[in-house]
């Protein structure tokens, strides 16, 4: 199983994490969800899949530089300039 995070969602999450206290992140995200239609509802909307689960195993090269692998479970977080991938192998 592989989870792929939308690059725009990743960028907003990184901005929030860098600029908002950790204990407020969930509350700010939930509040933003509530007021988003008021702020931006007048614009044409494109559906965004915040995270997609893909049925693939972890490829051998996935957990390389700039990645964090967990030796106890076949899980890998891979981050590059365009995306973040959480992969769960079998």
PyMOL CGO cylinders between C-alpha atoms (Angstrom):
from pymol import cmd
from pymol.cgo import CYLINDER

trace = [
    CYLINDER, 0.00, 0.00, 0.00, 1.37, 3.40, -0.92, 0.3, 1, 1, 1, 1, 1, 1,
    CYLINDER, 1.37, 3.40, -0.92, -0.09, 6.74, 0.17, 0.3, 1, 1, 1, 1, 1, 1,
    CYLINDER, -0.09, 6.74, 0.17, 0.66, 9.70, -2.11, 0.3, 1, 1, 1, 1, 1, 1,
    CYLINDER, 0.66, 9.70, -2.11, 0.03, 13.22, -0.77, 0.3, 1, 1, 1, 1, 1, 1,
    CYLINDER, 0.03, 13.22, -0.77, -1.11, 15.93, -3.20, 0.3, 1, 1, 1, 1, 1, 1,
    CYLINDER, -1.11, 15.93, -3.20, 1.76, 18.45, -3.72, 0.3, 1, 1, 1, 1, 1, 1,
    CYLINDER, 1.76, 18.45, -3.72, -0.48, 21.46, -2.94, 0.3, 1, 1, 1, 1, 1, 1,
    CYLINDER, -0.48, 21.46, -2.94, -1.75, 19.81, 0.25, 0.3, 1, 1, 1, 1, 1, 1,
    CYLINDER, -1.75, 19.81, 0.25, 1.85, 19.02, 1.19, 0.3, 1, 1, 1, 1, 1, 1,
    CYLINDER, 1.85, 19.02, 1.19, 2.91, 22.65, 0.61, 0.3, 1, 1, 1, 1, 1, 1,
    CYLINDER, 2.91, 22.65, 0.61, 0.08, 24.00, 2.81, 0.3, 1, 1, 1, 1, 1, 1,
    CYLINDER, 0.08, 24.00, 2.81, 0.82, 21.43, 5.53, 0.3, 1, 1, 1, 1, 1, 1,
    CYLINDER, 0.82, 21.43, 5.53, 4.52, 22.33, 5.52, 0.3, 1, 1, 1, 1, 1, 1,
    CYLINDER, 4.52, 22.33, 5.52, 3.68, 26.04, 5.70, 0.3, 1, 1, 1, 1, 1, 1,
    CYLINDER, 3.68, 26.04, 5.70, 1.30, 25.45, 8.60, 0.3, 1, 1, 1, 1, 1, 1,
    CYLINDER, 1.30, 25.45, 8.60, 3.79, 23.26, 10.44, 0.3, 1, 1, 1, 1, 1, 1,
    CYLINDER, 3.79, 23.26, 10.44, 6.50, 25.92, 10.06, 0.3, 1, 1, 1, 1, 1, 1,
    CYLINDER, 6.50, 25.92, 10.06, 4.31, 28.84, 11.17, 0.3, 1, 1, 1, 1, 1, 1,
    CYLINDER, 4.31, 28.84, 11.17, 1.74, 27.54, 13.68, 0.3, 1, 1, 1, 1, 1, 1,
    CYLINDER, 1.74, 27.54, 13.68, 2.21, 26.01, 17.11, 0.3, 1, 1, 1, 1, 1, 1,
    CYLINDER, 2.21, 26.01, 17.11, 1.87, 22.21, 16.96, 0.3, 1, 1, 1, 1, 1, 1,
    CYLINDER, 1.87, 22.21, 16.96, -0.95, 22.19, 19.53, 0.3, 1, 1, 1, 1, 1, 1,
    CYLINDER, -0.95, 22.19, 19.53, -3.02, 24.47, 17.26, 0.3, 1, 1, 1, 1, 1, 1,
    CYLINDER, -3.02, 24.47, 17.26, -2.49, 22.73, 13.89, 0.3, 1, 1, 1, 1, 1, 1,
    CYLINDER, -2.49, 22.73, 13.89, -5.59, 20.51, 13.93, 0.3, 1, 1, 1, 1, 1, 1,
    CYLINDER, -5.59, 20.51, 13.93, -7.81, 23.34, 15.17, 0.3, 1, 1, 1, 1, 1, 1,
    CYLINDER, -7.81, 23.34, 15.17, -6.51, 25.75, 12.53, 0.3, 1, 1, 1, 1, 1, 1,
    CYLINDER, -6.51, 25.75, 12.53, -6.97, 23.14, 9.76, 0.3, 1, 1, 1, 1, 1, 1,
    CYLINDER, -6.97, 23.14, 9.76, -10.54, 22.39, 10.91, 0.3, 1, 1, 1, 1, 1, 1,
    CYLINDER, -10.54, 22.39, 10.91, -11.37, 26.10, 11.13, 0.3, 1, 1, 1, 1, 1, 1,
    CYLINDER, -11.37, 26.10, 11.13, -9.93, 26.72, 7.69, 0.3, 1, 1, 1, 1, 1, 1,
    CYLINDER, -9.93, 26.72, 7.69, -12.07, 23.89, 6.29, 0.3, 1, 1, 1, 1, 1, 1,
    CYLINDER, -12.07, 23.89, 6.29, -15.15, 25.56, 7.77, 0.3, 1, 1, 1, 1, 1, 1,
    CYLINDER, -15.15, 25.56, 7.77, -14.43, 29.03, 6.33, 0.3, 1, 1, 1, 1, 1, 1,
    CYLINDER, -14.43, 29.03, 6.33, -12.85, 27.97, 3.00, 0.3, 1, 1, 1, 1, 1, 1,
    CYLINDER, -12.85, 27.97, 3.00, -16.16, 28.11, 1.06, 0.3, 1, 1, 1, 1, 1, 1,
    CYLINDER, -16.16, 28.11, 1.06, -16.74, 31.66, 2.32, 0.3, 1, 1, 1, 1, 1, 1,
    CYLINDER, -16.74, 31.66, 2.32, -13.23, 32.78, 1.38, 0.3, 1, 1, 1, 1, 1, 1,
    CYLINDER, -13.23, 32.78, 1.38, -12.83, 31.00, -1.96, 0.3, 1, 1, 1, 1, 1, 1,
    CYLINDER, -12.83, 31.00, -1.96, -16.20, 29.51, -2.93, 0.3, 1, 1, 1, 1, 1, 1,
    CYLINDER, -16.20, 29.51, -2.93, -16.73, 32.00, -5.73, 0.3, 1, 1, 1, 1, 1, 1,
    CYLINDER, -16.73, 32.00, -5.73, -13.86, 30.53, -7.76, 0.3, 1, 1, 1, 1, 1, 1,
    CYLINDER, -13.86, 30.53, -7.76, -14.19, 27.48, -10.00, 0.3, 1, 1, 1, 1, 1, 1,
    CYLINDER, -14.19, 27.48, -10.00, -13.10, 24.48, -7.98, 0.3, 1, 1, 1, 1, 1, 1,
    CYLINDER, -13.10, 24.48, -7.98, -10.93, 21.56, -9.00, 0.3, 1, 1, 1, 1, 1, 1,
    CYLINDER, -10.93, 21.56, -9.00, -11.26, 18.38, -6.92, 0.3, 1, 1, 1, 1, 1, 1,
    CYLINDER, -11.26, 18.38, -6.92, -8.18, 17.62, -4.84, 0.3, 1, 1, 1, 1, 1, 1,
    CYLINDER, -8.18, 17.62, -4.84, -7.33, 14.18, -3.53, 0.3, 1, 1, 1, 1, 1, 1,
    CYLINDER, -7.33, 14.18, -3.53, -5.46, 15.11, -0.37, 0.3, 1, 1, 1, 1, 1, 1,
    CYLINDER, -5.46, 15.11, -0.37, -4.07, 11.61, -0.09, 0.3, 1, 1, 1, 1, 1, 1,
    CYLINDER, -4.07, 11.61, -0.09, -4.37, 8.64, -2.43, 0.3, 1, 1, 1, 1, 1, 1,
    CYLINDER, -4.37, 8.64, -2.43, -3.80, 5.05, -1.41, 0.3, 1, 1, 1, 1, 1, 1,
    CYLINDER, -3.80, 5.05, -1.41, -2.16, 2.97, -4.10, 0.3, 1, 1, 1, 1, 1, 1,
    CYLINDER, -2.16, 2.97, -4.10, -1.96, -0.82, -3.96, 0.3, 1, 1, 1, 1, 1, 1,
    CYLINDER, -1.96, -0.82, -3.96, 1.75, -1.24, -4.61, 0.3, 1, 1, 1, 1, 1, 1,
    CYLINDER, 1.75, -1.24, -4.61, 4.56, -2.72, -2.58, 0.3, 1, 1, 1, 1, 1, 1,
    CYLINDER, 4.56, -2.72, -2.58, 7.58, -0.72, -1.50, 0.3, 1, 1, 1, 1, 1, 1,
    CYLINDER, 7.58, -0.72, -1.50, 10.09, -0.65, -4.31, 0.3, 1, 1, 1, 1, 1, 1,
    CYLINDER, 10.09, -0.65, -4.31, 13.73, -1.30, -3.35, 0.3, 1, 1, 1, 1, 1, 1,
    CYLINDER, 13.73, -1.30, -3.35, 14.88, 2.20, -4.35, 0.3, 1, 1, 1, 1, 1, 1,
    CYLINDER, 14.88, 2.20, -4.35, 12.10, 4.08, -2.54, 0.3, 1, 1, 1, 1, 1, 1,
    CYLINDER, 12.10, 4.08, -2.54, 13.85, 4.40, 0.82, 0.3, 1, 1, 1, 1, 1, 1,
    CYLINDER, 13.85, 4.40, 0.82, 17.01, 6.16, -0.27, 0.3, 1, 1, 1, 1, 1, 1,
    CYLINDER, 17.01, 6.16, -0.27, 18.37, 9.62, 0.54, 0.3, 1, 1, 1, 1, 1, 1,
    CYLINDER, 18.37, 9.62, 0.54, 16.00, 12.07, 2.22, 0.3, 1, 1, 1, 1, 1, 1,
    CYLINDER, 16.00, 12.07, 2.22, 13.86, 9.13, 3.35, 0.3, 1, 1, 1, 1, 1, 1,
    CYLINDER, 13.86, 9.13, 3.35, 13.10, 7.63, 6.73, 0.3, 1, 1, 1, 1, 1, 1,
    CYLINDER, 13.10, 7.63, 6.73, 12.70, 3.86, 6.94, 0.3, 1, 1, 1, 1, 1, 1,
    CYLINDER, 12.70, 3.86, 6.94, 11.41, 1.89, 9.88, 0.3, 1, 1, 1, 1, 1, 1,
    CYLINDER, 11.41, 1.89, 9.88, 13.33, -1.36, 10.37, 0.3, 1, 1, 1, 1, 1, 1,
    CYLINDER, 13.33, -1.36, 10.37, 10.64, -2.87, 12.61, 0.3, 1, 1, 1, 1, 1, 1,
    CYLINDER, 10.64, -2.87, 12.61, 7.86, -2.60, 10.03, 0.3, 1, 1, 1, 1, 1, 1,
    CYLINDER, 7.86, -2.60, 10.03, 7.99, -2.32, 6.23, 0.3, 1, 1, 1, 1, 1, 1,
    CYLINDER, 7.99, -2.32, 6.23, 7.07, 1.38, 6.22, 0.3, 1, 1, 1, 1, 1, 1,
    CYLINDER, 7.07, 1.38, 6.22, 8.89, 4.16, 4.42, 0.3, 1, 1, 1, 1, 1, 1,
    CYLINDER, 8.89, 4.16, 4.42, 8.41, 7.93, 4.20, 0.3, 1, 1, 1, 1, 1, 1,
    CYLINDER, 8.41, 7.93, 4.20, 9.97, 9.39, 1.08, 0.3, 1, 1, 1, 1, 1, 1,
    CYLINDER, 9.97, 9.39, 1.08, 10.06, 13.16, 0.57, 0.3, 1, 1, 1, 1, 1, 1,
    CYLINDER, 10.06, 13.16, 0.57, 11.34, 14.97, -2.49, 0.3, 1, 1, 1, 1, 1, 1,
    CYLINDER, 11.34, 14.97, -2.49, 10.79, 18.42, -3.99, 0.3, 1, 1, 1, 1, 1, 1,
    CYLINDER, 10.79, 18.42, -3.99, 7.44, 17.52, -5.56, 0.3, 1, 1, 1, 1, 1, 1,
    CYLINDER, 7.44, 17.52, -5.56, 5.77, 15.02, -3.26, 0.3, 1, 1, 1, 1, 1, 1,
    CYLINDER, 5.77, 15.02, -3.26, 5.74, 13.00, -0.09, 0.3, 1, 1, 1, 1, 1, 1,
    CYLINDER, 5.74, 13.00, -0.09, 5.08, 9.27, -0.23, 0.3, 1, 1, 1, 1, 1, 1,
    CYLINDER, 5.08, 9.27, -0.23, 4.26, 6.98, 2.65, 0.3, 1, 1, 1, 1, 1, 1,
    CYLINDER, 4.26, 6.98, 2.65, 4.75, 3.39, 1.56, 0.3, 1, 1, 1, 1, 1, 1,
    CYLINDER, 4.75, 3.39, 1.56, 3.74, 0.27, 3.45, 0.3, 1, 1, 1, 1, 1, 1,
    CYLINDER, 3.74, 0.27, 3.45, 5.25, -2.92, 2.14, 0.3, 1, 1, 1, 1, 1, 1,
    CYLINDER, 5.25, -2.92, 2.14, 4.34, -6.52, 2.72, 0.3, 1, 1, 1, 1, 1, 1,
]
cmd.load_cgo(trace, "trace")
